[in-house]
Each structure stands twice: as structure tokens, then as C-alpha cells.
Amino acid sequence: MKVLDHLDATMNLPEHERMVFDAVCQLAADKIAPRAEGHDRDGSYPADNMADINALGMNAMFVPEAYGGAGLSYAVYLACVREVSNACASTGIVWATNFHALSPVIELGSEDLKQLVLPRLAEGAIGALCITEPTAGSDATGMKTKFTPDGDDIIVEGGKTFISNGDIADFLLVFGKWSEIDDDKGSITALIIEKGTPGLGYGKRESKMGHRAAPTTGLSFDGCRVPRRNLLGAPGEGIAILLASLNRSRPSVAAHALGIARGAFEDAVAYINERKQSGRKIVEFQGIQFMLADMATDLAMCEAWLWHVARLVDGGAEDFGVEASMLKMRASDLAMSIATDAVQLHGGYGYCQDYRVERLMRDAKITQIWEGTNQIHRQFIGRSFIER
């Protein structure tokens, strides 16, 4: 594991952030990881984990100090996403979704909207990013949710599907089409809707292959009346907000996937150093060593790119969409590959729920699908080389 330990040292976190990271690692190891199997088995929301996360002030990590947060770097946030996700992928995505959903308020919200959302976020409020609809997945222009202005309010009609944190969120960042703009792309608009808004309804929680403890639900909007001050940006600016949001959330999804990949790799190495066949440890067979070499090299290179993208963001870069897509695509493919190999290295035991790698393999799959399928990311990356 030394090569990965050496790689972690290249994060170069300042002392106060290193202390935060170490505290999160301790929480993940001592409390979150031991509960993960039970939450996965029961499909129960990890409220205990989230309470411990909030007790440590982890939501405040990415909120500016002016609104009650800690204003820490994107790099330490990504490192913490990886560690929590290594311990429990469901808890990792519940917590990270708060950033995915509400970081656009930090970047682009009006002062009124920041005052509404950010102090509560720092105290532990839950967010949800609401884009996907039955007719709008990777192509957001197919969405049907409609925003109709009515004086100082906006009337929301429509629905969303596959929304992480959907029925537990205190704040929903919802994308829909402004009724007065006749353009599939140019009408997309962003709006914050609070929990408890009349007309906001919830579908059933999905029963999923993995991330069973992280709630995923549909939403319905039946004449929801929302104050116009809850607009994020102006009508028609939603597609730019959506893309900016995804550029920052995709590295977070990559960190989540890399947490799963690391967990699978660590479990596999530990197992094959103990398990013997034909009088030898499994790790002593050359063919197994070749597998480990490929897994470790790919993991180290992908994590190095994670810290590269973190430095871009912390350095104020604005044009890093291709780098974010490369990272999300490769990290999620790697999570699935390493988790599959870890199951193989455990033999028949890897297929049984007594060992964590069975759960990690199930958790890994969705990382190739959400935040844009990897086919979409390959297309986006490839198109970037067309000379215009």
C-alpha cells in the first residue's frame, strides 16, 4: 500500500485541513464502516452516520465562512468524500449530494438565496439535485417540468425521477423550463424549492442493486408556489448553471468511485495475503501479482488526476469540463473493474455477503451511469478535439 500512501502525501494539505481529514478518516473507520453492512442489508437510511457527520461539522466544510461555514479547499473535500465512500458508499453519496446540489448557490446565488440556504446547509441541511426525468436523462433539454411566473411567485408543474436524497432533502435545486421562453435549451431555468412546499410530492423509494441505504425517489410538482426570490440566476440561464454544477460535482462523483475502488483493492490485498492454495499464499502466484500491478497502477494514476483537478478548482480555473469528464469516466470504470477483480480474487467467498467486496461491486456499477453516462463523457471528450 506504500505507493498509495505516498500518493496521499502529494495532496499537500495545510495543517488545519490535514487535521480535518484525519478526523474524518477516524470517523469513517470507527463508526461509519462498521454500520455499512447493516444499512445495506436493511436498505435503511444511515441517519446515525449523518448525525455523526454533522456533529463533526462536515457540511460546513464547503460553505464560506461568511455564512457559518469553514471555507475549506476543494481538495480536502474530495479527500473526505473518498474516505467516507470507502467506509460506506451510501453514506458517501448522501453527504456528497449536498455539495452537488447546493454548491451552485455558493457560486451563483443572490444574497437573499445565500442567506436562506447556506447557514442551514452549514448546520447539516440536506440537498438534492433534481435534473432527471423520464424523458430527460443525459439530454437535459428533454425535461418537461415547467416554471410559470405569477407575480412575485413561480408555479411549478411536472416531476423528476431517480433523485438522490429526494425525499429527505431540505432544499431541492430543481431545473425546469420557463414558460415564457420558447426554446428547449434556452428556457431551462434553476430554482430552489424547500421541503414542505404545498404541492411537492414524493414517489416510492427505489429498490436498487447498490447504494441501498441512500434514498432515491421520484418527485412531483403539482402547482407548487415558490417565491421568485428562490430563482438561481435569471430565467433561461439554467443550462449554464447546470453545466457549471456538473463540472464541480463530477470530480466529487469520481472521488466517491475511487473510495469504492480503494476499498475493494485493500480488501483483495488483505485476503490474498492470508488465503493459501497449494501450500502458498495466493499473492505469491505470478498471475495474481500481474493483476495487482495493473490494479495498483491504474488506481494511483487516477488518484493523481483527482488531485490535479482539485488543484485546478482551488486555483480558480473555470474551463475544466474535459478534465472533469476524463476523471469521472476513468474513476467509475476503474471502480467497476477493481471491484470485479476483488470479487474474483476472493473466489467463491467474494460472491457471498460475508465479505464486503460483494457489496462494493454492487455499489460500483451506478458510478458509471449517474452524472452523465460514461458513453456521454467519451463523446464529450472526443468532440473536444474537433477543430473549429
C-alpha positions as CSV (number, residue, x, y, z in Angstrom):
1,M,0.0,0.0,0.0
2,K,3.0,2.3,0.3
3,V,2.6,3.7,-3.2
4,L,-0.9,4.9,-2.3
5,D,0.3,6.3,1.0
6,H,2.9,8.2,-0.9
7,L,0.3,9.5,-3.3
8,D,-1.9,10.8,-0.5
9,A,1.1,12.8,0.7
10,T,1.0,14.7,-2.5
11,M,-2.3,16.4,-1.6
12,N,-0.1,18.8,0.4
13,L,-3.0,19.8,2.7
14,P,-2.3,22.7,5.1
15,E,-2.1,21.6,8.8
16,H,-5.7,22.7,9.7
17,E,-7.1,20.8,6.7
18,R,-5.0,17.7,7.5
19,M,-6.4,17.7,11.0
20,V,-10.0,17.7,9.5
21,F,-9.1,14.9,7.1
22,D,-7.6,12.8,9.9
23,A,-10.7,13.3,12.0
24,V,-12.9,12.2,9.0
25,C,-10.7,9.1,8.5
26,Q,-11.2,8.2,12.1
27,L,-14.9,8.7,12.0
28,A,-15.1,6.6,8.8
29,A,-13.1,3.8,10.3
30,D,-14.6,3.7,13.8
31,K,-18.3,4.4,13.2
32,I,-19.3,4.5,9.5
33,A,-17.7,1.4,8.2
34,P,-19.0,-0.9,11.0
35,R,-22.6,0.1,10.2
36,A,-22.4,-0.1,6.5
37,E,-23.3,-3.8,6.1
38,G,-26.4,-3.4,8.3
39,H,-27.7,-0.3,6.4
40,D,-27.1,-2.1,3.1
41,R,-28.9,-5.2,4.2
42,D,-31.9,-3.4,5.6
43,G,-31.9,-0.6,3.0
44,S,-32.2,1.8,5.9
45,Y,-31.2,5.5,5.7
46,P,-27.9,6.0,7.5
47,A,-29.3,8.6,9.9
48,D,-26.7,7.6,12.5
49,N,-23.9,8.2,10.1
50,M,-25.3,11.6,9.0
51,A,-25.7,12.6,12.7
52,D,-22.0,11.9,13.3
53,I,-21.0,13.7,10.1
54,N,-23.0,16.8,11.2
55,A,-21.5,16.5,14.7
56,L,-18.1,16.8,13.1
57,G,-19.3,19.8,11.1
58,M,-18.6,18.2,7.8
59,N,-21.4,20.1,5.9
60,A,-19.7,23.3,6.9
61,M,-16.6,22.2,5.1
62,F,-17.6,23.6,1.7
63,V,-19.7,26.6,2.9
64,P,-18.0,30.1,3.1
65,E,-17.1,31.4,6.5
66,A,-19.4,34.4,6.0
67,Y,-22.4,32.0,6.2
68,G,-21.3,29.9,9.1
69,G,-19.1,27.5,7.2
70,A,-15.4,26.6,7.3
71,G,-14.5,27.5,3.7
72,L,-12.0,24.7,3.3
73,S,-10.4,23.7,0.0
74,Y,-12.0,21.5,-2.7
75,A,-9.0,19.1,-2.3
76,V,-9.8,18.3,1.3
77,Y,-13.5,17.9,0.5
78,L,-12.7,15.4,-2.3
79,A,-10.3,13.5,0.1
80,C,-13.1,13.3,2.7
81,V,-15.6,12.1,0.0
82,R,-13.2,9.3,-0.9
83,E,-12.7,8.2,2.8
84,V,-16.4,8.2,3.7
85,S,-17.3,6.3,0.5
86,N,-14.6,3.7,1.2
87,A,-16.3,3.1,4.5
88,C,-19.9,3.2,3.2
89,A,-20.7,4.2,-0.4
90,S,-24.3,5.0,0.5
91,T,-23.3,7.5,3.3
92,G,-20.7,8.9,0.9
93,I,-23.2,9.8,-1.8
94,V,-25.9,11.1,0.7
95,W,-23.3,13.5,2.1
96,A,-21.7,14.5,-1.3
97,T,-25.0,15.2,-2.9
98,N,-25.4,18.2,-0.6
99,F,-22.4,19.7,-2.3
100,H,-23.6,18.6,-5.8
101,A,-27.0,20.3,-5.2
102,L,-26.2,23.4,-3.3
103,S,-22.7,24.5,-4.3
104,P,-24.3,26.5,-7.2
105,V,-25.9,28.7,-4.6
106,I,-22.5,29.5,-3.3
107,E,-21.2,30.3,-6.7
108,L,-24.2,32.0,-8.3
109,G,-26.9,32.7,-5.8
110,S,-28.3,36.1,-4.9
111,E,-27.5,37.3,-1.4
112,D,-31.1,36.5,-0.3
113,L,-30.8,33.0,-1.6
114,K,-27.5,32.5,0.1
115,Q,-28.9,33.7,3.4
116,L,-31.8,31.3,3.0
117,V,-29.8,28.2,2.2
118,L,-26.1,28.4,3.3
119,P,-26.4,28.9,7.1
120,R,-28.8,25.9,7.3
121,L,-26.5,23.9,5.0
122,A,-23.6,24.5,7.3
123,E,-25.6,23.2,10.2
124,G,-26.4,20.0,8.4
125,A,-29.3,20.6,6.0
126,I,-29.7,18.0,3.2
127,G,-29.8,19.0,-0.5
128,A,-30.9,17.3,-3.7
129,L,-30.0,17.9,-7.4
130,C,-33.1,17.5,-9.5
131,I,-32.5,17.2,-13.2
132,T,-33.5,13.7,-14.4
133,E,-37.0,13.0,-15.8
134,P,-38.4,10.0,-17.7
135,T,-37.8,12.0,-20.9
136,A,-34.6,13.7,-19.8
137,G,-31.5,11.8,-18.7
138,S,-28.2,12.7,-20.2
139,D,-30.0,15.0,-22.6
140,A,-31.4,17.6,-20.2
141,T,-33.2,19.5,-23.0
142,G,-35.9,16.8,-22.9
143,M,-37.2,17.8,-19.5
144,K,-40.9,18.7,-19.2
145,T,-41.1,20.4,-15.8
146,K,-42.5,23.9,-16.3
147,F,-42.0,27.1,-14.4
148,T,-44.7,29.7,-14.9
149,P,-44.3,33.2,-13.4
150,D,-47.2,34.5,-11.4
151,G,-46.5,37.9,-9.8
152,D,-43.9,37.5,-7.1
153,D,-44.2,33.7,-7.3
154,I,-43.4,30.9,-9.7
155,I,-45.8,28.0,-10.3
156,V,-44.1,24.7,-10.8
157,E,-45.7,21.7,-12.6
158,G,-44.1,18.4,-13.5
159,G,-41.9,15.8,-12.0
160,K,-38.5,14.2,-11.6
161,T,-37.2,10.7,-11.3
162,F,-34.1,8.9,-9.8
163,I,-33.4,11.8,-7.4
164,S,-30.7,11.1,-4.8
165,N,-31.8,12.4,-1.4
166,G,-35.2,13.3,-3.0
167,D,-37.5,12.6,0.0
168,I,-35.1,13.7,2.7
169,A,-33.8,16.9,1.2
170,D,-34.4,20.2,2.9
171,F,-33.6,22.1,-0.3
172,L,-34.2,20.9,-3.9
173,L,-32.3,22.5,-6.7
174,V,-34.8,21.9,-9.5
175,F,-34.3,22.5,-13.2
176,G,-37.3,23.2,-15.4
177,K,-38.4,25.2,-18.4
178,W,-39.5,28.9,-18.2
179,S,-43.0,29.0,-19.8
180,E,-42.4,32.4,-21.5
181,I,-39.3,31.2,-23.4
182,D,-39.9,29.0,-26.5
183,D,-36.6,27.2,-26.7
184,D,-35.8,23.7,-25.5
185,K,-32.3,24.7,-24.3
186,G,-32.7,28.4,-23.8
187,S,-35.7,28.1,-21.5
188,I,-34.0,25.9,-18.9
189,T,-34.1,27.6,-15.5
190,A,-32.9,26.8,-12.0
191,L,-35.0,27.2,-8.8
192,I,-34.6,26.3,-5.1
193,I,-37.7,24.5,-3.6
194,E,-37.9,24.0,0.1
195,K,-39.2,20.9,1.8
196,G,-42.8,21.2,2.9
197,T,-43.8,23.4,0.0
198,P,-47.5,22.7,-0.8
199,G,-47.8,20.6,-3.9
200,L,-44.5,18.9,-3.5
201,G,-45.0,15.1,-3.6
202,Y,-42.7,12.1,-3.4
203,G,-42.7,8.8,-5.2
204,K,-41.6,5.5,-3.8
205,R,-38.1,4.9,-2.8
206,E,-36.3,2.8,-5.5
207,S,-35.1,-0.7,-4.6
208,K,-31.7,-0.6,-6.1
209,M,-28.8,-3.0,-6.8
210,G,-26.4,-1.0,-4.8
211,H,-26.3,2.1,-2.6
212,R,-29.3,0.5,-0.9
213,A,-29.1,2.8,2.1
214,A,-29.1,6.0,0.0
215,P,-32.7,7.1,-0.8
216,T,-33.5,7.6,-4.4
217,T,-37.1,8.8,-5.2
218,G,-39.3,10.4,-7.7
219,L,-40.7,13.9,-7.2
220,S,-43.9,15.5,-8.3
221,F,-44.8,19.2,-8.5
222,D,-48.5,19.9,-8.5
223,G,-48.9,23.6,-8.6
224,C,-46.0,24.3,-6.2
225,R,-46.0,28.0,-5.5
226,V,-42.4,29.2,-4.9
227,P,-41.2,32.7,-4.2
228,R,-39.5,34.3,-7.2
229,R,-36.5,35.2,-5.0
230,N,-35.7,31.4,-5.0
231,L,-34.6,31.7,-8.6
232,L,-30.9,30.8,-9.1
233,G,-29.8,33.1,-11.8
234,A,-32.2,34.6,-14.3
235,P,-34.9,32.7,-16.4
236,G,-33.1,30.9,-19.2
237,E,-29.7,30.7,-17.5
238,G,-30.3,27.2,-16.3
239,I,-28.3,25.3,-18.8
240,A,-25.1,27.2,-18.0
241,I,-25.8,26.7,-14.2
242,L,-26.4,23.0,-14.8
243,L,-23.1,22.5,-16.7
244,A,-21.1,24.5,-14.2
245,S,-22.7,22.5,-11.4
246,L,-21.8,19.2,-13.1
247,N,-18.2,20.3,-13.7
248,R,-17.8,20.5,-9.9
249,S,-19.9,17.5,-9.0
250,R,-18.3,15.1,-11.4
251,P,-14.9,15.2,-9.6
252,S,-16.8,14.5,-6.4
253,V,-18.5,11.5,-8.0
254,A,-15.0,10.4,-9.1
255,A,-13.7,10.7,-5.5
256,H,-16.7,8.6,-4.4
257,A,-15.9,6.0,-7.1
258,L,-12.3,5.9,-6.0
259,G,-13.3,5.3,-2.4
260,I,-15.1,2.2,-3.6
261,A,-12.1,1.2,-5.7
262,R,-9.7,1.7,-2.9
263,G,-11.8,-0.3,-0.5
264,A,-12.1,-3.2,-3.0
265,F,-8.3,-3.1,-3.6
266,E,-7.4,-3.0,0.1
267,D,-9.8,-5.9,0.9
268,A,-8.4,-8.0,-2.0
269,V,-4.8,-7.5,-0.9
270,A,-5.5,-8.4,2.7
271,Y,-7.4,-11.5,1.6
272,I,-4.8,-12.9,-0.8
273,N,-2.1,-12.3,1.8
274,E,-3.9,-14.7,4.2
275,R,-5.6,-17.2,1.9
276,K,-3.5,-20.2,0.8
277,Q,-3.8,-22.6,-2.2
278,S,-1.4,-25.5,-2.9
279,G,0.6,-24.5,0.2
280,R,1.3,-21.0,-1.0
281,K,-0.3,-17.6,-0.3
282,I,-2.4,-16.6,-3.3
283,V,-0.4,-13.3,-3.5
284,E,2.7,-15.4,-4.3
285,F,1.4,-16.6,-7.6
286,Q,2.8,-14.6,-10.6
287,G,-0.6,-14.3,-12.4
288,I,-2.1,-12.7,-9.2
289,Q,0.8,-10.3,-8.9
290,F,0.2,-9.2,-12.5
291,M,-3.4,-8.4,-11.6
292,L,-2.3,-6.4,-8.5
293,A,0.2,-4.5,-10.6
294,D,-2.4,-3.3,-13.1
295,M,-5.0,-2.5,-10.3
296,A,-2.5,-0.5,-8.2
297,T,-1.0,1.4,-11.2
298,D,-4.4,2.4,-12.6
299,L,-5.6,3.4,-9.1
300,A,-2.5,5.5,-8.5
301,M,-2.7,7.3,-11.8
302,C,-6.4,8.0,-11.5
303,E,-6.0,9.4,-8.0
304,A,-3.1,11.6,-9.2
305,W,-5.6,13.1,-11.8
306,L,-8.1,13.6,-9.0
307,W,-5.6,15.8,-7.1
308,H,-4.7,17.6,-10.4
309,V,-8.4,18.5,-11.0
310,A,-8.7,19.6,-7.3
311,R,-5.7,21.9,-7.8
312,L,-7.4,23.4,-10.9
313,V,-10.6,24.2,-9.0
314,D,-8.8,25.6,-5.9
315,G,-6.7,27.7,-8.3
316,G,-9.8,29.3,-9.7
317,A,-9.9,27.6,-13.1
318,E,-13.2,27.9,-14.9
319,D,-12.6,25.8,-18.0
320,F,-12.0,22.3,-16.7
321,G,-15.0,20.4,-18.1
322,V,-13.0,18.0,-20.2
323,E,-10.7,17.2,-17.3
324,A,-13.7,16.6,-15.0
325,S,-15.2,14.3,-17.6
326,M,-12.0,12.3,-18.0
327,L,-11.8,11.9,-14.2
328,K,-15.4,10.8,-13.7
329,M,-15.2,8.4,-16.6
330,R,-11.9,6.8,-15.7
331,A,-12.6,6.6,-11.9
332,S,-16.0,5.0,-12.3
333,D,-14.8,2.5,-14.9
334,L,-11.9,1.7,-12.5
335,A,-14.3,1.3,-9.6
336,M,-16.2,-1.4,-11.5
337,S,-13.1,-3.1,-12.8
338,I,-11.3,-3.3,-9.4
339,A,-14.4,-4.3,-7.6
340,T,-15.0,-7.1,-10.1
341,D,-11.3,-8.2,-9.8
342,A,-11.6,-8.1,-6.0
343,V,-14.6,-10.5,-6.1
344,Q,-12.6,-12.8,-8.4
345,L,-9.6,-12.8,-6.0
346,H,-11.9,-13.8,-3.2
347,G,-13.1,-16.8,-5.2
348,G,-16.5,-18.2,-4.1
349,Y,-16.3,-16.1,-0.9
350,G,-16.4,-12.9,-2.9
351,Y,-19.8,-13.9,-4.2
352,C,-21.2,-14.1,-0.6
353,Q,-22.3,-11.3,1.6
354,D,-20.0,-12.3,4.4
355,Y,-17.3,-10.3,2.5
356,R,-17.5,-6.6,1.7
357,V,-16.4,-6.9,-1.9
358,E,-19.8,-8.3,-2.9
359,R,-21.4,-5.0,-1.7
360,L,-18.6,-2.9,-3.3
361,M,-19.2,-4.5,-6.7
362,R,-22.9,-3.6,-6.5
363,D,-22.1,-0.1,-5.3
364,A,-19.6,0.5,-8.1
365,K,-22.0,0.0,-11.0
366,I,-24.0,3.1,-10.7
367,T,-20.9,5.3,-10.8
368,Q,-20.7,4.5,-14.5
369,I,-24.2,5.8,-15.0
370,W,-25.0,8.8,-12.9
371,E,-23.7,12.3,-13.5
372,G,-23.7,11.5,-17.2
373,T,-23.2,8.0,-18.5
374,N,-19.6,7.2,-19.4
375,Q,-20.7,6.9,-23.1
376,I,-21.7,10.5,-23.0
377,H,-18.4,11.5,-21.3
378,R,-16.5,9.7,-24.0
379,Q,-18.4,11.6,-26.7
380,F,-17.9,14.9,-24.9
381,I,-14.1,14.3,-24.5
382,G,-13.8,13.1,-28.1
383,R,-15.6,16.1,-29.5
384,S,-13.3,18.5,-27.7
385,F,-10.6,17.6,-30.3
386,I,-12.6,18.8,-33.3
387,E,-11.0,22.0,-34.7
388,R,-13.5,24.8,-35.0
